Amino acid sequence: MAQEAVTTAPTSDSAYFNGSKEQYVQAMFAEIAPRYDLLNDLLSLRMHRRWRRLAVRLAQVEPGQTCLDVCTGTGAFALDLARAVGISGKVAGSDFCAPMIRAGYGTLQRQSHAPIRMMVGNTEALPFTSGVFDVVTVGFGIRNVASIASALEEMSRVVKPGGKVVVLEFTRPEGVSPVVTWYLFKFLPWLGGLLSRRDAYTYLPQSMKSFIDRHELSRMMEQAGIEKVTIRKLNFGTVCIHIGTRATSQAEAMQL
Ligand SMILES: C[S@@+](CC[C@H](N)C(=O)[O-])C[C@H]1O[C@@H](n2cnc3c(N)ncnc32)[C@H](O)[C@@H]1O
């Protein structure tokens, strides 16, 4: 199991959390929820939509499958999963911030042809029995959870042996160019402050900076029982898609 040293929020985040990271993150997303999708479109020039669709393609999500998107927010990843599984499949989305779910409700109603079940739930204690999903995804959420190890263990628990776990996340690139630094630490908080809550958009680059790197994330996925992890770098290495397969334990393999 993962070590405690890597399960807690990095100390350089602590200035942001006057108390628990969970409460801070929940309150912050509740406040920015009405403008979350708009700001995502503006700040990434709509690229975030392409990244999620690519992740669904790379995970080879098939019609008829049962999928879960955790830290689903307004449900954008769940919607892409629903498109891939079609009417014969099932998709659930869970997030601990009800206002984020509410903010995405209209879009999901209008755009999804397959049923998506949205629910309030903590990724670190998912309200599902073990081994029920073919694919479990998380988009830009793993950086925000209080314990990355617990979240990955839960994702690994609820996916079927042989099923896929997909993590789409901002990551620290090796050499950061001055333009990227300016964009993250100056432009982004400025625009965020103009249209929403400035500290939420200073938290974003700060949380990226203090987040584990892609190799460490890969190791943590393996510690959570997710094997054969592949990494696809996007956007000059500032975004990565990690995809792994839930290991089949020896006991489970013998029953097959
Ligand atoms: C940056 S948003 C990402 C939303 C969406 N997945 C996307 O791709 O746009 C992060 C989301 O993670 C949620 N979150 C953070 N920690 C969580 C936890 N422990 N359990 C459930 N949701 C959590 C927040 O409420 C927020 O909606």
The ligand as an SDF file (V2000), in Angstrom:
LIG
                    3D

 27 29  0  0  0  0  0  0  0  0999 V2000
  -10.7660   20.9980  -11.4850 C   0  0  0  0  0  0  0  0  0  0  0  0
  -12.3020   20.2760  -11.1620 S   0  0  0  0  0  0  0  0  0  0  0  0
  -12.4060   19.0530  -12.4440 C   0  0  0  0  0  0  0  0  0  0  0  0
  -13.8240   18.7890  -12.8860 C   0  0  0  0  0  0  0  0  0  0  0  0
  -13.9620   17.8510  -14.0770 C   0  0  0  0  0  0  0  0  0  0  0  0
  -13.4670   16.5310  -13.7860 N   0  0  0  0  0  0  0  0  0  0  0  0
  -13.2830   18.3780  -15.3170 C   0  0  0  0  0  0  0  0  0  0  0  0
  -12.5910   17.6150  -15.9950 O   0  0  0  0  0  0  0  0  0  0  0  0
  -13.4970   19.5520  -15.6560 O   0  0  0  0  0  0  0  0  0  0  0  0
  -11.9400   19.2870   -9.7460 C   0  0  0  0  0  0  0  0  0  0  0  0
  -13.1730   18.6540   -9.1330 C   0  0  0  0  0  0  0  0  0  0  0  0
  -12.7390   17.6960   -8.1630 O   0  0  0  0  0  0  0  0  0  0  0  0
  -13.6850   17.7040   -7.1120 C   0  0  0  0  0  0  0  0  0  0  0  0
  -13.0730   17.0610   -5.9530 N   0  0  0  0  0  0  0  0  0  0  0  0
  -11.9020   17.3820   -5.3270 C   0  0  0  0  0  0  0  0  0  0  0  0
  -11.6630   16.5250   -4.3180 N   0  0  0  0  0  0  0  0  0  0  0  0
  -12.6880   15.6290   -4.3190 C   0  0  0  0  0  0  0  0  0  0  0  0
  -12.9970   14.4840   -3.5320 C   0  0  0  0  0  0  0  0  0  0  0  0
  -12.2060   14.0950   -2.5160 N   0  0  0  0  0  0  0  0  0  0  0  0
  -14.1160   13.7920   -3.8160 N   0  0  0  0  0  0  0  0  0  0  0  0
  -14.9350   14.1800   -4.8170 C   0  0  0  0  0  0  0  0  0  0  0  0
  -14.7100   15.2580   -5.6010 N   0  0  0  0  0  0  0  0  0  0  0  0
  -13.5990   15.9680   -5.3520 C   0  0  0  0  0  0  0  0  0  0  0  0
  -14.0420   19.1720   -6.9470 C   0  0  0  0  0  0  0  0  0  0  0  0
  -15.2460   19.3510   -6.2560 O   0  0  0  0  0  0  0  0  0  0  0  0
  -14.1010   19.6140   -8.4110 C   0  0  0  0  0  0  0  0  0  0  0  0
  -15.3990   19.5150   -8.9240 O   0  0  0  0  0  0  0  0  0  0  0  0
  1  2  1  0
  2  3  1  0
  2 10  1  0
  3  4  1  0
  4  5  1  0
  5  6  1  0
  5  7  1  0
  7  8  2  0
  7  9  1  0
 10 11  1  0
 11 12  1  0
 11 26  1  0
 12 13  1  0
 13 14  1  0
 13 24  1  0
 14 15  1  0
 14 23  1  0
 15 16  2  0
 16 17  1  0
 17 18  1  0
 17 23  2  0
 18 19  1  0
 18 20  2  0
 20 21  1  0
 21 22  2  0
 22 23  1  0
 24 25  1  0
 24 26  1  0
 26 27  1  0
M  CHG  2   2   1   9  -1
M  END
$$$$
